[in-house]
Amino acid sequence: MGLLVKLNPSINEAAEILERAFRSRKLALIIGDCRVDYEGRASSVLDWGERITLIKQDGSVMVHRPFGYEPVNWQPPKCLLRVNRENSSALTVTAYRSQPKETISIEFKEISVAATGELADSGEFSLHVTEEQMKQAILVAPDLVERGLRPLEQEKSLRDAGFTDIYAEDTRGNLVVVELKRNPATKDAVMQLQRYLETLRKKLNRPLRGIIVAPELRKSAQPLLERLKLEYVQLAPEKCFAVLKSRRDMKLSQFIR
């Protein structure tokens, strides 16, 4: 890591730091009193205030207020960046792109920190989502499994056979037992689902389907799944995480009949 940090730089010093950063596509960090104008798919003005502006090595731009985790203004990667200084009392950072046509202009009249440098990051990101979280995602967004699927109950007790993950109904009126796995589904998962179905068939006089939902199905489980006429739906934990994040304010009671 190599960072150049200047505290309380003059406008001219800050402009020189930023110009070097933009020419070499380096990270730039500016903390100071700024005003933000945006023109593009809409338009907005953010009046003067002390904020953090982060310009990443990929050309993305974020303006953060002193509170909250989301930027108040931002531009995606591959922006064209420019520094303008009409005099020694203010400078403007402009980031624009042509498709779609958007421009964000950040005017600074006082800067407390200007920094630039390069960060090395080749680490692999692993998202850890539990089976319980995957189940919650399916309950609020059943189309993750099948369009029109209607959850009826979660953790339905089948006495000695155990508990189903999700008990549902499809668009044709068939009852559906969903067995959910966070890791690749094995033959044991197939047999577990089959036990649930055998128990239910003794009690019900309705068409019944069994679906295993998992990020992957082991090759050794495929022949057994086909022989028992069960189904498999591939579902990545990351997709469940995205659903939960977008619908975090919803209640599960809204989706279970």
C-alpha positions as CSV (number, residue, x, y, z in Angstrom):
1,M,0.0,0.0,0.0
2,G,1.3,3.4,-1.0
3,L,-0.7,6.4,0.0
4,L,0.0,10.1,-0.3
5,V,-2.0,12.1,2.3
6,K,-2.1,15.8,2.6
7,L,-3.8,17.4,5.6
8,N,-5.5,20.8,5.2
9,P,-4.1,21.3,1.7
10,S,-4.6,24.5,-0.2
11,I,-6.9,24.4,-3.2
12,N,-4.0,24.4,-5.5
13,E,-2.2,21.5,-3.6
14,A,-5.4,19.5,-3.6
15,A,-6.0,20.1,-7.3
16,E,-2.4,18.8,-8.1
17,I,-2.9,15.7,-6.0
18,L,-6.2,14.9,-7.8
19,E,-4.9,15.6,-11.2
20,R,-2.1,13.1,-10.7
21,A,-4.5,10.6,-9.3
22,F,-6.9,10.9,-12.3
23,R,-4.1,10.7,-14.8
24,S,-2.8,7.4,-13.3
25,R,-6.2,6.0,-12.4
26,K,-5.4,5.9,-8.7
27,L,-7.6,6.0,-5.7
28,A,-8.5,9.5,-4.5
29,L,-10.1,10.5,-1.2
30,I,-11.3,14.0,-0.4
31,I,-12.8,15.2,2.8
32,G,-14.1,18.8,2.8
33,D,-16.9,21.3,2.5
34,C,-18.6,20.6,-0.8
35,R,-21.6,21.2,-3.0
36,V,-22.9,18.5,-5.4
37,D,-24.8,18.9,-8.7
38,Y,-26.1,16.0,-10.7
39,E,-27.6,16.0,-14.2
40,G,-28.7,12.8,-16.1
41,R,-31.7,10.6,-15.8
42,A,-32.9,13.2,-13.2
43,S,-31.3,16.2,-11.6
44,S,-30.4,17.1,-8.0
45,V,-28.6,19.6,-6.0
46,L,-26.9,18.9,-2.6
47,D,-26.1,22.1,-0.8
48,W,-22.9,22.9,1.1
49,G,-21.8,20.5,3.8
50,E,-18.7,18.5,5.1
51,R,-18.6,15.2,3.3
52,I,-16.3,12.4,2.2
53,T,-15.8,11.9,-1.5
54,L,-14.2,8.6,-2.6
55,I,-13.1,8.1,-6.2
56,K,-11.9,4.5,-6.8
57,Q,-9.3,3.1,-9.2
58,D,-12.1,1.9,-11.5
59,G,-13.5,5.4,-12.0
60,S,-16.5,5.1,-9.7
61,V,-17.4,8.0,-7.5
62,M,-19.2,8.2,-4.2
63,V,-20.1,11.1,-2.0
64,H,-20.9,10.2,1.6
65,R,-22.5,12.3,4.3
66,P,-21.2,11.9,7.9
67,F,-24.1,9.5,8.6
68,G,-25.6,6.4,6.9
69,Y,-23.9,3.8,4.9
70,E,-25.1,4.6,1.4
71,P,-23.7,7.4,-0.7
72,V,-25.9,10.4,-1.2
73,N,-24.5,10.8,-4.7
74,W,-22.6,8.3,-6.8
75,Q,-21.5,7.4,-10.3
76,P,-20.6,3.9,-11.5
77,P,-17.2,2.7,-12.8
78,K,-15.5,4.0,-15.9
79,C,-16.3,7.7,-15.4
80,L,-14.2,10.3,-17.1
81,L,-12.7,12.5,-14.4
82,R,-11.6,16.1,-14.5
83,V,-10.4,18.8,-12.0
84,N,-11.2,22.4,-12.6
85,R,-9.9,25.3,-10.6
86,E,-11.0,28.8,-11.6
87,N,-9.1,30.4,-8.8
88,S,-7.4,29.5,-5.5
89,S,-10.6,29.6,-3.5
90,A,-12.4,26.6,-5.0
91,L,-12.0,23.5,-7.2
92,T,-14.6,21.3,-8.9
93,V,-14.3,17.6,-9.6
94,T,-16.4,16.5,-12.5
95,A,-17.2,12.9,-13.3
96,Y,-19.2,12.1,-16.5
97,R,-20.2,9.2,-18.7
98,S,-21.9,9.1,-22.1
99,Q,-24.1,6.0,-21.9
100,P,-26.4,7.0,-20.3
101,K,-25.4,10.7,-20.3
102,E,-24.7,11.7,-16.7
103,T,-22.6,14.3,-15.0
104,I,-21.8,14.8,-11.3
105,S,-20.0,18.0,-10.3
106,I,-18.5,18.3,-6.8
107,E,-17.4,21.8,-5.8
108,F,-15.0,22.2,-2.9
109,K,-14.4,25.4,-1.1
110,E,-12.4,24.0,1.8
111,I,-10.5,20.7,2.0
112,S,-9.3,19.0,5.2
113,V,-7.8,15.8,3.7
114,A,-6.7,15.0,0.2
115,A,-5.2,11.5,-0.4
116,T,-4.3,9.3,-3.3
117,G,-2.6,6.0,-3.9
118,E,-3.1,2.4,-5.0
119,L,-4.6,-0.5,-3.1
120,A,-4.0,-4.1,-3.9
121,D,-6.9,-6.5,-3.4
122,S,-7.0,-10.0,-4.9
123,G,-8.9,-11.6,-2.0
124,E,-11.8,-13.9,-2.9
125,F,-15.2,-12.9,-1.5
126,S,-17.3,-15.6,0.1
127,L,-20.9,-14.9,1.1
128,H,-22.1,-17.1,4.0
129,V,-25.9,-17.6,3.9
130,T,-27.5,-20.1,6.2
131,E,-30.2,-22.6,5.2
132,E,-32.6,-20.7,7.4
133,Q,-31.9,-17.5,5.5
134,M,-32.4,-19.3,2.2
135,K,-35.8,-20.5,3.5
136,Q,-36.8,-17.0,4.5
137,A,-35.9,-15.8,1.0
138,I,-38.1,-18.5,-0.6
139,L,-41.0,-17.7,1.7
140,V,-41.0,-14.0,0.6
141,A,-40.1,-14.8,-3.0
142,P,-41.5,-18.3,-3.9
143,D,-40.7,-17.7,-7.6
144,L,-37.1,-18.5,-6.7
145,V,-38.3,-22.1,-6.8
146,E,-41.2,-22.0,-9.2
147,R,-43.4,-19.4,-10.7
148,G,-46.8,-19.3,-8.9
149,L,-45.7,-21.4,-6.0
150,R,-47.7,-20.6,-2.8
151,P,-46.1,-21.4,0.5
152,L,-48.7,-22.8,3.0
153,E,-46.5,-23.7,6.0
154,Q,-42.9,-23.8,7.1
155,E,-41.4,-26.5,9.4
156,K,-44.5,-28.7,8.9
157,S,-44.3,-31.5,11.4
158,L,-44.5,-35.1,10.1
159,R,-44.0,-36.7,13.5
160,D,-41.4,-39.4,13.2
161,A,-40.4,-38.4,9.7
162,G,-39.3,-35.0,10.8
163,F,-40.1,-31.5,9.6
164,T,-40.5,-30.2,6.0
165,D,-38.6,-27.0,5.2
166,I,-41.5,-25.6,3.1
167,Y,-45.0,-27.0,2.5
168,A,-46.6,-25.3,-0.5
169,E,-49.1,-25.6,-3.4
170,D,-48.4,-25.1,-7.1
171,T,-50.5,-23.5,-9.8
172,R,-52.2,-26.8,-10.7
173,G,-53.3,-27.5,-7.1
174,N,-50.6,-30.0,-6.3
175,L,-49.1,-30.0,-2.9
176,V,-45.3,-29.5,-2.9
177,V,-42.7,-30.4,-0.3
178,V,-39.5,-28.4,-0.6
179,E,-36.3,-29.7,0.9
180,L,-33.7,-27.0,1.1
181,K,-29.9,-27.5,1.3
182,R,-27.3,-24.8,1.7
183,N,-24.6,-27.2,0.3
184,P,-24.7,-29.6,-2.6
185,A,-27.5,-32.0,-2.2
186,T,-26.6,-35.7,-1.6
187,K,-28.4,-39.0,-1.8
188,D,-29.2,-38.6,1.9
189,A,-31.1,-35.4,1.0
190,V,-33.1,-37.3,-1.7
191,M,-34.0,-40.0,0.7
192,Q,-35.0,-37.5,3.4
193,L,-37.4,-35.9,0.9
194,Q,-38.8,-39.3,-0.1
195,R,-39.5,-40.1,3.5
196,Y,-41.5,-36.9,3.9
197,L,-43.5,-37.7,0.7
198,E,-44.2,-41.3,1.8
199,T,-45.6,-40.0,5.2
200,L,-47.8,-37.5,3.5
201,R,-49.2,-39.9,0.9
202,K,-50.6,-42.0,3.8
203,K,-52.6,-39.1,5.0
204,L,-53.5,-37.2,1.8
205,N,-55.5,-37.9,-1.3
206,R,-54.0,-35.2,-3.5
207,P,-51.2,-35.1,-6.0
208,L,-47.9,-34.5,-4.3
209,R,-44.6,-33.3,-5.6
210,G,-41.1,-33.2,-4.0
211,I,-38.5,-30.6,-4.9
212,I,-34.9,-30.4,-3.7
213,V,-33.6,-26.8,-3.8
214,A,-29.8,-26.5,-3.5
215,P,-26.9,-24.7,-5.2
216,E,-25.8,-28.0,-6.6
217,L,-26.8,-31.7,-6.9
218,R,-24.2,-34.3,-6.4
219,K,-23.8,-36.6,-9.4
220,S,-24.3,-39.6,-7.2
221,A,-27.7,-38.3,-6.2
222,Q,-29.0,-37.8,-9.7
223,P,-30.0,-41.4,-10.5
224,L,-31.9,-41.8,-7.3
225,L,-33.7,-38.5,-7.8
226,E,-34.8,-39.6,-11.3
227,R,-35.8,-43.1,-10.1
228,L,-38.0,-41.6,-7.3
229,K,-39.4,-39.0,-9.8
230,L,-38.4,-36.1,-7.6
231,E,-37.3,-32.7,-8.8
232,Y,-34.3,-30.5,-8.4
233,V,-34.1,-26.7,-8.6
234,Q,-30.7,-25.0,-8.5
235,L,-30.6,-21.9,-6.3
236,A,-27.5,-19.9,-5.3
237,P,-27.3,-18.6,-1.7
238,E,-26.2,-15.2,-3.2
239,K,-29.6,-14.9,-4.9
240,C,-31.4,-15.5,-1.6
241,F,-29.2,-12.9,0.1
242,A,-30.1,-10.3,-2.6
243,V,-33.9,-11.0,-2.1
244,L,-33.6,-10.7,1.7
245,K,-31.6,-7.4,1.4
246,S,-34.2,-5.9,-1.0
247,R,-37.2,-7.0,1.1
248,R,-35.8,-6.7,4.6
249,D,-38.8,-4.6,5.8
250,M,-41.4,-7.2,4.7
251,K,-43.0,-9.7,7.2
252,L,-43.2,-13.4,6.4
253,S,-46.8,-13.5,7.5
254,Q,-47.6,-11.5,4.3
255,F,-46.6,-14.5,2.2
256,I,-47.8,-17.6,4.1
257,R,-51.5,-18.3,3.6
